[in-house]
Amino acid sequence: MNRSSKWTAARNLISRQFGNQNNYNFQCLAYSGLQFIQRLQLDKKLEHHDGCVNALNFSPCGTFLASGSDDLNIVLWDWAKGKEHHVIETGHRSNVFQSKFLPLSSGINIVSCARDGQVRLSQISNSGSGQPSRKIANHRGAAHKLAIAPNSSYVFLSCGEDSLVQLVDVRQEKPIKLLTCRNERNNKVGLYTIDINPTNEFEFAVAGRDQYARIYDRRKIDSNEIDPVKKFSPHFFMNRSYAHRPNITCLVYSYDGSELLLSYNDDDIYLFDSSHSDGAEYIKRYTGHQNNATVKGVNFFGLKSEYVVSGSDCGHIFFWHKESEEIVQCVVGDKTGAVNVLEPHPSICMLATSGIDSDVKLWTPTSNKRNDLASLDSVNIYFI
């Protein structure tokens, strides 16, 4: 790997001090510098849960980290101190699959969904006291993911294996049923993942038990047009029989909504330009990991989505340079099995991960030397 980094500490510090570079650009370059990515190593483990950790989310300012688990609890972490700030008994009856901060005006508010199909709101006051969680929506089947609407303190979307997408407003008694996702044969498509375009709160994408990512416009749904605005899938999947086409375990928009990243079960990770027309082909493909044993997540890394990061069935964490598709970092995550969840910090070069192990791991660029990826060949033997 001879890829040069855009970050040179002395040059960028001087440029910022003389006003030739604003703080945001300085922060972006420091976050995504290749020498930092290749120095990521395990900084600390956060241990409390008694079960797999399926959900991670940093608070908007990055002070707290919320983790949800098979043990039905959500732990609010003061991650810098490595200590629990609060343990929330969610009221869920089965595995917590997602927990996200909702930026309400007071206290700490976390919404969660689980295998029991429930969507619940948990609240912690400014004084630190917690209120009993309450159910605010429900799916007939496991509810896997939530998507928080940008610039909104009260509204978010939920999706589930019942194929339903709901608009939830915590101020209202009942959620709004937006749509039931169906394929071209008019069969329901169970949903595993949902995300909202960060620059257009009306646009959202869903995916699950078929090969398509479907993009919808909420304004058109309100006018009774329930077909997706567009849908994406690698074209060569059409050469396979319908029963042997892979499904999508996770999708996510880039920081500016211009790209959509899809991770496929028993296949690779694909990047699409979300502005392209319906049915357009993928623009990038990321290979080397394996997504088979679990419903695995994928994410961008870097304040401008410069990297792609995913866990693998072998317990490793892979980083790809988004543009070149090259693997630039690979570290051992969970020893027990697959790494499923990857949550970048909102402002500093740090990654939180979890999976089959019952702990949460924090990764920071504190290694004295870069990872030369010499061990990558032995990792790839796993997949032969």
KEVOFI-555277 format. One line per 5 residues: their letters; for each residue x, y, z of C-alpha. Coordinates in steps of 0.25 Angstrom, whole numbers. Last residue first. Example, Ala and Ser with C-alpha at 12.3 -4.5 7.8 and 13.67 -1.06 7.14 Angstrom:
sa	55 -4 29  49 -18 31
This chain:
ifyin	-44 -81 2  -51 -71 11  -42 -74 24  -30 -73 15  -33 -58 14
vsdls	-29 -56 28  -15 -63 26  -13 -53 14  -17 -41 22  -6 -44 33
aldnr	4 -35 26  -6 -23 26  5 -13 29  -2 -8 41  4 5 44
knstp	13 7 56  12 13 70  -3 9 71  -12 19 77  -21 22 66
twlkv	-34 18 74  -43 6 74  -54 4 85  -59 -10 88  -73 -13 94
dsdig	-74 -26 102  -83 -38 101  -76 -45 89  -84 -49 77  -83 -35 72
stalm	-79 -21 76  -71 -9 70  -68 5 74  -59 13 65  -51 26 67
cisph	-45 37 59  -52 49 65  -65 56 62  -78 47 61  -71 34 66
pelvn	-72 23 56  -82 11 60  -79 -3 55  -88 -14 58  -88 -29 54
vagtk	-74 -34 57  -75 -49 56  -69 -60 65  -64 -62 79  -51 -54 77
dgvvc	-58 -41 74  -50 -31 66  -37 -35 60  -32 -24 51  -31 -21 36
qviee	-27 -7 31  -25 -1 17  -33 -11 8  -34 -5 -6  -47 -1 -12
sekhw	-39 11 -18  -50 21 -16  -56 16 -3  -42 12 4  -47 -1 10
ffihg	-46 -4 25  -49 -18 30  -52 -23 44  -48 -37 47  -57 -48 55
cdsgs	-56 -58 44  -71 -56 41  -67 -42 37  -69 -27 41  -70 -16 32
vvyes	-64 -2 29  -64 7 17  -55 19 16  -56 34 12  -70 36 17
klgff	-68 51 18  -66 51 33  -59 38 32  -64 24 33  -76 19 25
nvgkv	-84 7 30  -88 -8 29  -96 -17 38  -97 -32 38  -109 -40 40
tannq	-101 -53 44  -94 -65 39  -92 -61 25  -85 -48 22  -70 -51 19
hgtyr	-59 -41 17  -50 -39 5  -58 -31 -5  -63 -17 -7  -70 -13 -20
kiyea	-71 1 -26  -80 8 -36  -93 0 -35  -102 -1 -47  -114 8 -49
gdshs	-128 2 -48  -135 15 -45  -127 27 -49  -114 31 -42  -115 41 -31
sdfly	-113 30 -20  -99 27 -26  -98 12 -22  -87 5 -14  -87 -10 -13
idddn	-82 -19 -1  -80 -34 -5  -87 -47 -5  -93 -58 4  -102 -47 11
yslll	-101 -34 4  -96 -21 9  -101 -8 2  -96 6 2  -103 18 -3
esgdy	-97 30 -8  -100 45 -10  -107 46 4  -97 56 9  -91 47 20
syvlc	-92 34 12  -106 27 13  -106 13 19  -111 -1 16  -111 -14 24
tinpr	-114 -29 23  -118 -29 8  -122 -42 2  -115 -51 -8  -121 -56 -21
haysr	-122 -72 -20  -137 -73 -20  -139 -64 -32  -130 -72 -40  -117 -65 -43
nmffh	-114 -56 -56  -122 -45 -49  -111 -44 -39  -102 -39 -50  -109 -25 -50
psfkk	-104 -21 -36  -117 -16 -29  -123 -2 -28  -138 3 -27  -144 16 -30
vpdie	-155 25 -26  -162 13 -19  -176 10 -22  -186 15 -11  -192 27 -18
nsdik	-204 30 -9  -201 45 -8  -195 43 6  -186 33 -1  -181 43 -11
rrdyi	-177 53 0  -170 41 7  -161 39 -4  -156 25 -5  -143 18 -9
rayqd	-143 3 -10  -130 -6 -8  -132 -18 -16  -127 -33 -15  -138 -39 -6
rgava	-141 -41 8  -137 -27 14  -136 -13 9  -141 1 12  -137 15 7
fefen	-142 28 11  -145 42 5  -154 52 12  -143 56 21  -134 61 10
tpnid	-119 64 13  -117 52 23  -124 43 14  -132 34 24  -128 19 26
itylg	-135 6 27  -130 -9 30  -135 -23 32  -149 -22 24  -158 -34 20
vknnr	-162 -33 6  -177 -35 4  -181 -41 -9  -187 -33 -20  -179 -40 -31
enrct	-170 -28 -34  -167 -27 -19  -175 -22 -7  -171 -12 4  -183 -9 13
llkip	-185 6 14  -185 18 23  -193 13 35  -194 25 44  -190 23 59
keqrv	-200 24 70  -202 33 82  -194 45 76  -183 53 83  -173 42 81
dvlqv	-175 43 66  -173 30 59  -174 28 44  -176 13 41  -170 4 30
lsdeg	-176 -10 29  -170 -22 23  -174 -31 35  -160 -33 37  -158 -19 42
cslfv	-156 -5 39  -156 8 48  -156 23 44  -153 35 53  -160 48 58
yssnp	-158 55 71  -146 64 71  -145 66 56  -134 73 48  -130 60 41
aialk	-140 48 43  -135 37 52  -135 23 45  -139 11 53  -135 -4 50
haagr	-138 -18 53  -153 -20 57  -156 -35 58  -170 -39 54  -184 -32 55
hnaik	-178 -18 58  -181 -9 69  -180 6 73  -179 15 85  -177 5 96
rspqg	-172 12 109  -160 11 117  -161 14 132  -155 27 135  -140 29 139
sgsns	-134 38 149  -121 45 145  -124 59 149  -125 63 135  -136 52 133
iqslr	-134 39 126  -144 34 116  -147 21 109  -156 20 97  -160 7 91
vqgdr	-162 0 78  -168 -14 80  -166 -25 70  -162 -35 80  -148 -36 73
acsvi	-145 -22 77  -147 -7 75  -141 4 83  -143 19 85  -133 27 94
nigss	-136 40 101  -126 47 110  -131 59 117  -138 71 111  -140 77 97
lplfk	-141 63 90  -130 58 81  -134 44 80  -122 35 83  -123 21 76
sqfvn	-124 7 81  -126 -5 71  -127 -20 71  -131 -22 86  -133 -37 88
srhgt	-147 -41 94  -157 -37 103  -154 -22 103  -157 -14 115  -144 -6 113
eivhh	-137 -7 126  -128 4 125  -114 4 131  -108 18 133  -94 25 133
ekgka	-87 12 131  -72 14 132  -60 14 122  -57 28 126  -57 33 112
wdwlv	-68 24 109  -78 30 118  -87 18 115  -102 17 114  -105 3 115
inldd	-118 -3 108  -124 -15 114  -131 -27 108  -120 -37 111  -119 -39 96
sgsal	-113 -25 96  -113 -10 93  -102 -1 94  -103 14 96  -90 23 95
ftgcp	-89 36 102  -81 49 99  -81 48 84  -89 62 82  -100 54 75
sfnla	-100 43 85  -93 31 80  -100 18 75  -98 4 77  -107 -8 75
nvcgd	-106 -23 75  -98 -26 87  -98 -42 89  -102 -46 104  -99 -42 118
hhelk	-96 -28 116  -86 -20 126  -72 -19 120  -67 -7 112  -54 -11 105
kdlql	-43 -1 103  -33 4 93  -33 -7 83  -24 -2 71  -25 8 60
rqifq	-12 11 54  -15 9 39  -27 18 40  -18 29 46  -7 28 36
lgsya	-18 28 25  -23 42 30  -38 42 31  -41 48 45  -29 58 43
lcqfn	-33 62 29  -48 64 34  -44 72 46  -35 82 38  -47 83 28
ynnqn	-56 86 40  -46 96 47  -44 105 34  -32 104 26  -23 116 22
gfqrs	-26 124 35  -11 125 39  -13 115 50  -21 105 41  -10 105 31
ilnra	1 103 42  -6 91 48  -8 86 34  6 86 30  11 81 43
atwks	2 69 44  2 65 29  -11 59 25  -15 56 11  -8 42 12
srnm	-1 35 1  -5 22 -4  7 13 -5  0 0 0
